[in-house]
């Protein structure tokens, strides 16, 4: 091993792994349409209404097959997982299946067991679920140079003695799955905000704003200087243009200027 004597310039100029979460119908899936060289693994209904490149996965086995096929093909720069919230359902089901086939769980179903997450003592089922969830994330991230996880949002009320309750936007995943996912990449919260102006025909414009500012009310953040602490128009509500260059300026330098 050669020990460096000077600072090393960064080689990662944009996220390898990006997490975008928000409420339904804010434009998460629509934004993927305009991302060049991207294929989406869709696990929820609705993608059929869009003109985009995608494959469908209806269970964990199909998800793994899709990832492996995309990796072997080697065509795509981006792979999008839509949604990781639904992927969690697949991994939980797979964890149940594997446990039933194991030596420990061979009598689980015979004894009336149905769900290891709620029925194994001391929360042991969540350990099995986390293992499969981690496996799924690894599989997706290794399938293409850049990975985008799309997730649903849920509200969480934070209580503090002597202070008003605070409603916080969280990624809709169970237990430690949120921390496992968030540790993998940059996290942006997508929300619709109304512009001050209207279009020529009098319509009110609602832009999709992507927020990387970490606050008490938001779980988000980024390590890259061009994203950290930033909020910007990601999806133009009038033209439907998506500003992917603000996230990946090294891949779309012309648009970034």
C-alpha positions in Angstrom: 0.0 0.0 0.0 1.3 3.5 -0.9 0.5 6.1 1.7 -0.6 9.4 0.2 1.3 12.6 1.1 -1.1 15.1 -0.4 -4.8 15.6 -0.6 -6.7 13.5 -3.1 -9.1 15.2 -5.5 -12.7 13.8 -5.5 -13.5 11.2 -8.0 -17.3 11.0 -7.2 -18.9 14.2 -8.6 -22.6 13.2 -8.3 -24.6 10.6 -6.4 -24.1 6.9 -7.2 -27.3 6.3 -5.2 -30.2 8.8 -4.9 -33.3 8.5 -2.9 -36.4 10.6 -3.8 -39.5 10.3 -1.7 -42.8 12.2 -1.5 -46.5 11.9 -1.4 -48.4 10.2 -4.3 -48.9 12.2 -7.5 -46.1 14.7 -6.9 -44.2 13.6 -10.0 -41.8 11.0 -8.7 -42.4 8.5 -11.5 -43.0 11.2 -14.1 -39.6 12.6 -13.5 -38.0 9.4 -14.6 -39.4 9.8 -18.1 -37.0 12.5 -19.0 -33.9 10.9 -17.5 -31.7 9.6 -20.5 -30.4 6.1 -20.5 -32.6 5.0 -17.5 -34.6 1.8 -17.0 -37.2 1.5 -14.3 -38.1 -1.6 -12.4 -41.8 -0.9 -11.6 -43.5 -2.7 -8.8 -46.7 -0.5 -8.6 -49.6 0.1 -11.0 -49.6 3.3 -13.1 -46.3 3.0 -15.0 -48.3 1.7 -18.0 -49.7 5.3 -18.5 -46.2 6.6 -19.2 -44.1 6.5 -22.4 -40.9 5.2 -20.7 -38.5 2.3 -20.5 -39.4 -0.1 -17.8 -39.8 -3.8 -16.7 -42.4 -5.0 -14.2 -41.7 -7.1 -11.1 -44.5 -8.6 -9.1 -42.4 -10.4 -6.4 -38.9 -10.7 -5.0 -37.8 -13.4 -7.5 -38.9 -11.2 -10.5 -37.1 -8.2 -9.0 -33.8 -10.2 -8.7 -34.3 -11.5 -12.3 -34.8 -7.9 -13.5 -31.7 -6.6 -11.8 -29.6 -9.5 -13.1 -30.9 -9.0 -16.6 -30.2 -5.3 -16.6 -26.7 -5.9 -15.3 -25.9 -8.5 -18.0 -27.3 -6.2 -20.7 -25.1 -3.4 -19.6 -26.9 -0.8 -21.7 -28.3 1.6 -19.0 -26.5 4.2 -17.0 -29.4 4.6 -14.5 -31.6 2.0 -12.8 -34.7 3.3 -11.0 -36.6 1.3 -8.3 -40.2 2.4 -8.2 -41.0 2.1 -5.4 -38.7 0.9 -2.6 -41.7 1.0 -0.4 -43.3 -1.8 -2.5 -39.9 -3.6 -2.7 -40.0 -3.8 1.1 -43.3 -5.8 0.8 -41.5 -8.2 -1.5 -38.5 -8.6 0.8 -40.7 -9.2 3.8 -42.6 -11.9 1.9 -39.3 -13.4 0.9 -38.0 -13.4 4.5 -41.1 -15.3 5.5 -40.6 -17.8 2.8 -36.9 -18.4 3.6 -37.7 -18.8 7.3 -40.3 -21.4 6.7 -37.8 -23.4 4.6 -35.0 -23.1 7.2 -34.4 -25.7 10.0 -35.5 -23.1 12.6 -38.8 -22.4 10.8 -39.8 -25.7 9.4 -42.6 -26.0 12.1 -43.6 -22.4 12.0 -46.5 -22.8 9.6 -47.5 -26.1 11.1 -47.8 -24.3 14.5 -50.2 -21.7 13.0 -47.6 -19.1 12.2 -48.2 -16.6 9.4 -45.9 -13.6 9.7 -42.4 -13.8 11.3 -42.4 -10.0 11.7 -45.2 -10.0 14.2 -45.1 -13.5 15.6 -41.4 -14.3 16.3 -40.3 -13.5 19.9 -38.2 -10.5 20.7 -38.6 -9.0 17.2 -36.4 -11.7 15.6 -38.4 -11.6 12.4 -37.2 -8.1 11.7 -33.6 -9.4 11.6 -34.5 -11.8 8.8 -36.4 -9.1 7.0 -33.4 -6.7 7.2 -31.1 -9.3 5.8 -33.3 -9.7 2.7 -33.9 -6.0 2.4 -30.2 -5.3 2.4 -29.7 -8.0 -0.2 -32.3 -6.3 -2.5 -30.6 -2.9 -2.1 -27.2 -4.4 -2.9 -28.7 -6.2 -6.0 -30.2 -2.9 -7.3 -27.1 -0.8 -6.7 -24.8 -3.3 -8.4 -27.0 -3.5 -11.5 -26.1 -0.1 -13.0 -23.6 2.8 -12.4 -26.3 5.0 -10.9 -29.3 3.9 -8.9 -32.4 5.9 -8.0 -34.8 4.7 -5.3 -38.3 6.1 -5.4 -40.2 5.9 -2.1 -43.5 7.0 -0.6 -43.7 9.5 2.2 -45.5 9.2 5.6 -46.0 11.7 8.4 -44.7 11.1 11.8 -45.7 13.2 14.9 -42.7 14.1 17.1 -43.7 14.8 20.7 -41.5 16.8 23.0 -42.4 17.7 26.6 -43.3 21.3 26.9 -43.2 22.0 23.1 -45.8 21.7 20.4 -46.0 18.5 18.4 -44.0 18.5 15.2 -45.1 16.6 12.1 -42.1 15.2 10.3 -42.0 13.8 6.7 -40.5 10.3 6.8 -39.7 7.6 4.2 -42.5 5.0 4.4 -40.5 2.0 5.5 -40.7 -0.1 8.7 -38.2 -0.3 11.6 -34.6 0.1 10.7 -35.2 -0.2 7.0 -35.3 3.6 6.8 -31.8 3.9 8.3 -30.5 1.2 6.1 -31.8 2.9 2.9 -30.8 6.4 4.0 -27.2 5.3 4.7 -26.9 4.3 1.0 -27.2 7.7 -0.6 -28.4 11.2 -1.0 -32.0 11.9 0.1 -34.3 14.4 -1.5 -37.9 15.2 -0.5 -40.2 16.0 -3.5 -43.2 18.3 -2.9 -45.5 20.4 -5.1 -45.4 24.1 -4.5 -47.5 26.8 -6.2 -45.7 29.5 -8.2 -46.5 33.2 -7.6 -47.3 33.6 -11.2 -49.9 31.9 -13.5 -49.6 30.7 -17.1 -50.9 32.7 -20.0 -54.2 30.8 -20.0 -54.7 31.5 -16.2 -53.7 28.2 -14.8 -51.8 28.1 -11.5 -48.4 26.4 -11.8 -47.3 23.8 -9.3 -43.6 23.0 -9.6 -42.0 19.9 -8.1 -39.5 21.2 -5.6 -36.7 18.8 -4.5 -35.4 19.5 -1.0 -32.0 18.4 0.4 -32.2 20.6 3.5 -32.1 18.6 6.7 -34.6 20.0 9.2 -36.6 18.9 12.2 -39.6 18.3 9.9 -37.7 16.5 7.0 -35.6 13.5 6.7 -33.3 14.4 3.8 -29.7 15.5 3.1 -26.7 15.2 0.8 -22.9 15.1 1.1 -22.2 16.7 -2.3 -21.7 20.4 -2.2 -24.0 21.1 -5.1 -26.9 19.4 -3.3 -26.2 19.8 0.5 -28.7 22.3 2.0 -30.3 23.1 -1.4 -33.9 23.2 -2.5 -34.6 23.7 -6.2 -37.2 23.4 -8.9 -36.8 19.8 -10.1 -40.0 19.4 -12.1 -41.3 22.4 -14.0 -45.1 22.4 -13.6 -45.7 24.3 -16.9 -43.3 22.6 -19.3 -42.9 19.3 -17.4 -39.1 19.6 -17.9 -37.1 17.9 -15.2 -33.8 19.4 -14.0 -31.7 16.2 -13.7 -28.6 18.2 -14.5 -28.9 19.9 -11.0 -28.3 16.5 -9.5 -25.9 15.1 -12.1 -23.9 18.1 -13.4 -21.0 15.9 -14.4 -23.2 13.8 -16.7 -25.2 16.6 -18.2 -22.7 19.5 -18.3 -24.3 21.3 -21.2 -27.6 21.6 -19.3 -25.9 22.6 -16.1 -24.4 25.8 -17.7 
